[in-house]
């Protein structure tokens, strides 16, 4: 995900420094070249050797250390960086960064960097809430530096409140959003559906399917990473929900119809990845039939066809993509669906293929348009999502 990307992590003298090796390790595993710069106070909480072992790079502390291979270290690192994140950022270092004070390697390199810069405050609640600190945060934002708001919780000092550093996984997602993909979808509005709709039979029972939402979420995340403004209309899901997307819940097919159609006009791209129930039970007043043994069975009626509605209200410049899950005649059935629903593309797969379908981390799909049939190899759902979006953007 982060191959050929250079990340600088600045570590300052806060107790949350002990979490940063987890962030660094994740970055390295994703292919990034990671350089860690520490303040001298940070070395009281964690050893530079830890970061050197994880990154394979010298951990820089001293501005005048001549044992490294760069002629002017702070300038060389600044030029290489794709992103610079200071985490944890103490109140003291934030004050320096806000006012251009460059008195150590971290602040000097930060001032010399022109890449996107993030600051992650972590400190005592009263220090964080202090008007001076808040003014410094506003100053950092004024200069285009992104400040990630701290979490609220129990702090090392014993207080409870704002000032807790977000978890490393959250910090990684900010870095990933910034540098993982070219921003070729900036200004695009994308609507994605995900998950399995649920149709209630009675207050206890319901009809649904095995969709986890993984494929829809992977597509939404891919669009978000490329800079799109993404809305996810989600039904029942068990997969991890991507950050930085607007989430709208819709349990039943009827609710999903309402939420999707009310937002469809504003969307440039609509991708119907949710497994929407084709049928819903009739209400008791419609047709409730008693069996001779006393059990209750419900007659079914068709739900509203969301994709067909979108196709028949297709506006100029809008791209509509549906999904087709088949067990036989996949290409023929999907081509017929493309025409019938008036969609621009159908992503088709055969549920009998190993590694495809619900609940897996992989998928095997074929992209079908009016002019093309393109079969993809078996790959992870993240890779499938990238291939789908590459195809849509290319067309």
C-alpha positions in Angstrom: 0.0 0.0 0.0 2.8 2.5 0.9 5.6 1.3 -1.4 8.0 4.1 -2.5 6.6 6.4 0.2 8.8 8.1 2.8 7.3 8.8 6.2 8.9 10.9 9.0 7.6 10.2 12.5 8.6 12.8 15.1 8.5 11.5 18.7 8.5 13.9 21.7 8.7 13.4 25.4 5.3 12.1 26.4 4.3 8.8 27.9 2.3 7.9 24.7 5.7 7.5 23.0 5.5 3.8 24.0 2.7 3.3 21.4 4.7 4.6 18.4 6.6 1.5 17.7 3.3 -0.2 16.7 2.6 2.6 14.2 6.2 2.4 12.8 6.0 -1.4 12.5 2.7 -1.1 10.6 4.1 1.5 8.2 7.2 -0.7 7.5 5.0 -3.7 6.9 3.0 -1.7 4.3 6.2 -0.9 2.4 7.0 2.6 3.6 10.5 3.9 4.3 10.2 5.3 7.8 12.6 7.7 9.5 12.1 8.5 13.2 13.3 11.7 14.7 13.2 12.0 18.5 13.6 14.8 21.0 16.1 14.2 23.8 13.2 14.1 26.3 11.6 11.3 24.2 14.6 9.1 24.8 13.6 9.0 28.5 10.4 7.1 27.5 11.7 4.8 24.7 15.1 3.9 23.3 16.1 5.0 19.8 17.4 1.5 19.3 13.8 0.3 19.2 13.0 2.4 16.2 16.3 1.6 14.5 15.5 -2.1 14.8 12.0 -1.6 13.3 13.0 0.7 10.5 16.5 -0.3 9.5 17.3 3.5 9.6 19.3 5.5 12.0 17.0 7.2 14.6 18.0 10.8 14.6 18.2 12.8 17.9 21.2 15.2 17.7 21.1 17.9 15.1 24.9 17.9 14.9 25.4 14.1 14.8 27.8 13.5 11.9 27.6 9.7 11.9 24.8 9.7 9.3 25.2 9.7 5.6 23.5 13.0 4.7 25.3 16.2 4.2 22.6 18.4 5.8 20.4 15.9 7.6 17.4 18.0 8.4 17.1 19.3 4.8 17.8 15.9 3.2 15.1 14.2 5.3 12.7 17.1 4.7 13.1 16.7 0.9 12.5 13.0 1.0 9.4 13.0 3.1 5.9 12.4 1.7 4.4 13.0 5.1 5.6 14.2 8.5 3.7 13.2 11.6 4.6 14.3 15.2 3.2 11.8 17.6 2.9 12.2 20.5 3.2 16.0 20.4 3.7 17.6 23.7 2.4 21.1 24.6 6.0 22.4 24.6 6.8 21.0 21.1 3.5 22.2 19.7 4.3 25.7 20.9 7.6 25.6 19.1 6.1 24.3 15.9 3.4 26.9 16.0 5.9 29.8 16.2 8.7 28.5 14.0 11.2 27.7 16.8 13.8 25.3 15.4 16.1 24.4 18.3 16.5 20.6 17.8 16.5 18.1 15.0 12.8 17.5 15.1 11.6 21.1 15.0 14.3 22.0 12.5 13.3 19.2 10.1 9.6 20.0 10.6 10.2 23.7 9.6 12.2 22.6 6.5 9.5 20.2 5.3 7.0 21.2 2.6 5.2 17.8 2.6 1.8 17.4 4.4 2.3 17.7 8.2 0.3 16.2 11.0 0.5 17.0 14.7 -1.0 14.6 17.3 -1.4 16.3 20.7 -1.1 14.1 23.8 -0.9 15.6 27.2 -2.7 16.3 30.5 -6.3 17.5 30.1 -5.7 20.8 31.7 -2.6 21.4 29.6 -4.6 20.6 26.5 -7.6 22.8 27.5 -5.3 25.7 28.4 -6.1 28.7 26.1 -2.4 29.0 25.2 -2.4 25.5 23.9 -5.6 26.0 22.1 -4.3 29.2 20.5 -1.2 27.2 19.3 -3.4 24.6 17.8 -5.3 27.3 15.9 -2.0 28.7 14.7 -0.8 25.4 13.4 -4.1 24.9 11.5 -3.8 28.4 10.1 -0.5 27.4 8.5 -2.1 24.3 6.9 -0.8 21.8 9.5 -3.3 19.1 10.3 -4.0 18.6 14.0 -5.6 15.2 14.9 -7.9 15.7 17.9 -7.0 13.7 21.0 -9.2 11.0 22.3 -11.0 11.3 25.6 -10.2 8.8 28.3 -8.1 7.8 31.4 -4.7 9.5 31.2 -1.4 8.4 32.6 -1.5 11.3 35.1 -4.7 9.8 36.6 -7.1 12.4 35.1 -9.9 11.6 32.8 -10.6 13.8 29.8 -9.3 15.0 26.5 -5.6 14.6 25.8 -5.2 10.9 25.1 -3.3 10.1 21.9 -5.4 8.1 19.4 -4.4 4.5 18.9 -1.6 3.7 16.4 -4.1 2.1 14.0 -6.0 5.3 13.8 -2.9 7.3 13.1 -1.9 4.9 10.4 -5.2 5.5 8.7 -4.6 9.2 8.6 -1.2 8.6 6.9 -2.7 6.0 4.5 -5.4 8.5 3.5 -2.8 11.2 2.8 -0.3 9.3 0.7 -1.5 5.8 -0.3 -3.2 6.8 -3.6 -3.0 9.6 -6.2 -5.8 12.0 -5.6 -7.5 11.4 -9.0 -11.1 11.6 -7.5 -10.9 14.9 -5.8 -14.3 16.7 -6.3 -16.1 13.4 -7.1 -19.1 12.4 -5.0 -19.4 8.7 -4.6 -22.4 6.7 -3.2 -21.7 3.1 -2.2 -24.0 0.5 -0.7 -22.7 -2.3 1.5 -23.9 -5.2 3.5 -27.0 -7.4 3.7 -30.5 -5.9 3.9 -32.8 -7.5 6.5 -36.5 -8.1 6.0 -38.5 -8.7 9.2 -41.0 -11.5 9.2 -42.3 -10.7 12.7 -40.8 -9.1 15.8 -38.4 -12.1 16.2 -37.5 -13.5 12.8 -36.1 -12.0 9.6 -34.8 -12.8 6.1 -31.3 -11.8 5.1 -28.2 -13.1 3.4 -24.5 -13.8 4.1 -23.0 -10.5 3.0 -20.5 -9.0 5.4 -20.0 -5.6 3.7 -16.3 -6.3 2.9 -16.5 -5.7 -0.8 -18.6 -2.5 -0.5 -16.4 -1.1 2.3 -13.3 -1.9 0.2 -14.7 0.1 -2.7 -15.7 3.0 -0.5 -12.2 3.1 1.1 -10.5 3.0 -2.3 -12.6 6.0 -3.4 -11.9 7.8 -0.1 -8.1 7.2 -0.5 -8.3 8.8 -4.0 -9.9 12.0 -2.6 -13.6 11.4 -3.3 -16.4 12.5 -1.0 -17.9 9.1 -0.1 -21.3 8.2 1.4 -21.9 4.6 2.4 -25.5 3.5 2.8 -25.0 0.3 4.8 -27.3 -2.5 5.9 -26.2 -5.3 8.2 -22.4 -5.6 8.2 -19.7 -7.4 10.2 -16.6 -6.0 8.4 -14.6 -3.0 9.6 -16.2 0.3 8.6 -13.7 2.6 6.8 -12.9 5.9 8.3 -13.4 9.3 6.6 -16.7 8.2 4.9 -20.2 9.4 5.8 -22.2 6.5 7.0 -26.0 6.1 6.6 -27.8 3.1 8.1 -30.5 1.3 6.2 -31.7 -2.0 7.5 -34.4 -3.1 5.0 -34.5 -2.9 1.2 -37.2 -0.3 1.5 -35.0 1.9 3.8 -32.1 1.5 1.4 -34.2 2.5 -1.6 -35.2 5.6 0.3 -31.7 6.5 1.4 -30.0 5.8 -1.9 -32.6 7.5 -4.2 -32.7 10.6 -2.0 -28.9 11.0 -2.5 -28.5 9.6 -6.0 -28.9 12.9 -7.9 -25.9 14.5 -6.3 -23.6 11.4 -6.8 -21.2 11.3 -9.7 -20.6 7.5 -9.2 -23.0 5.0 -7.6 -21.9 1.5 -6.8 -24.5 -0.9 -5.6 -22.4 -3.4 -3.7 -25.0 -4.3 -1.1 -26.7 -7.7 -1.2 -30.3 -6.4 -1.3 -33.1 -8.8 -0.6 -35.3 -9.4 -3.6 -38.3 -10.2 -1.5 -39.9 -9.0 1.7 -42.6 -10.7 3.8 -46.1 -9.4 3.4 -47.6 -7.8 6.5 -50.1 -9.7 8.6 -52.9 -7.9 7.1 -51.7 -8.9 3.6 -51.5 -12.7 3.5 -50.7 -14.6 6.7 -51.5 -18.2 6.2 -51.9 -20.7 9.0 -50.6 -24.2 8.4 -52.5 -27.1 9.8 -49.9 -27.8 12.4 -50.3 -24.3 13.8 -47.1 -22.8 12.5 -47.1 -19.5 10.7 -45.8 -19.0 7.2 -45.6 -15.7 5.3 -46.1 -15.0 1.6 -43.4 -12.9 0.0 -43.7 -9.9 -2.3 -40.9 -8.3 -4.4 -39.0 -5.3 -3.0 -38.4 -2.1 -4.8 -35.6 -2.6 -7.5 -33.1 0.1 -6.5 -30.7 -0.5 -9.4 -33.5 -0.4 -12.0 -34.8 2.9 -10.5 -31.3 4.4 -10.6 -30.8 3.3 -14.2 -34.1 4.8 -15.3 -33.3 8.1 -13.6 -29.7 8.1 -14.9 -28.5 11.7 -15.3 -25.8 12.8 -17.8 -22.3 12.2 -16.6 -23.3 9.8 -13.9 -21.8 6.3 -13.7 -23.9 3.5 -12.2 -22.4 0.1 -11.3 -24.3 -2.9 -10.0 -23.2 -6.3 -8.8 -24.4 -9.7 -10.0 -23.9 -12.9 -8.0 -24.7 -15.9 -10.1 -24.4 -19.7 -9.8 -24.7 -20.4 -13.6 -24.5 -18.6 -16.9 -22.8 -15.7 -15.2 -21.8 -13.7 -18.2 -25.1 -14.1 -20.1 -27.2 -13.3 -17.0 -25.1 -10.3 -16.1 -25.1 -8.9 -19.6 -28.9 -9.2 -19.5 -29.0 -7.5 -16.2 -26.8 -4.6 -17.5 -29.3 -3.9 -20.2 -32.4 -4.5 -18.1 -31.2 -2.2 -15.3 -29.7 0.4 -17.6 -26.5 0.4 -15.7 -23.0 1.4 -17.0 -21.3 -1.6 -15.5 -22.0 -4.9 -13.7 -19.4 -6.6 -11.5 -20.2 -10.2 -11.7 -19.0 -13.3 -9.8 -20.0 -16.9 -9.5 -20.7 -18.1 -6.0 -19.5 -21.5 -6.9 -15.9 -20.3 -7.6 -13.5 -20.9 -4.8 -12.4 -17.7 -3.1 -15.4 -15.6 -4.4 -18.6 -14.4 -2.8 -19.7 -13.6 0.8 -17.5 -13.6 3.8 -14.1 -14.1 2.1 -11.1 -11.8 2.0 -10.7 -12.5 -1.7 -13.0 -12.2 -4.8 -13.0 -13.4 -8.4 -15.0 -11.0 -10.5 -15.7 -10.1 -14.1 -16.3 -6.4 -15.2 -19.1 -6.2 -17.8 -20.0 -3.1 -19.8 -21.9 -2.7 -23.0 -18.6 -2.9 -24.9 -16.3 -5.1 -22.8 -16.0 -8.2 -20.7 -12.9 -8.1 -18.5 -12.2 -11.0 -16.1 -9.9 -10.2 -13.2 -7.7 -12.7 -11.4 -8.4 -14.0 -7.9 -7.2 -11.2 -5.6 -7.9 -9.6 -2.3 -11.1 -7.5 -2.0 -8.9 -4.4 -1.6 -7.2 -5.2 -4.8 -10.5 -5.9 -6.5 -11.8 -2.5 -5.3 -8.7 -0.8 -6.8 -9.2 -2.6 -10.1 -12.9 -1.6 -10.2 -12.2 2.0 -9.6 -9.3 2.1 -12.0 -11.6 0.7 -14.7 -14.4 3.3 -13.9 -12.0 6.2 -13.8 -10.4 5.0 -17.1 -13.8 4.9 -18.7 
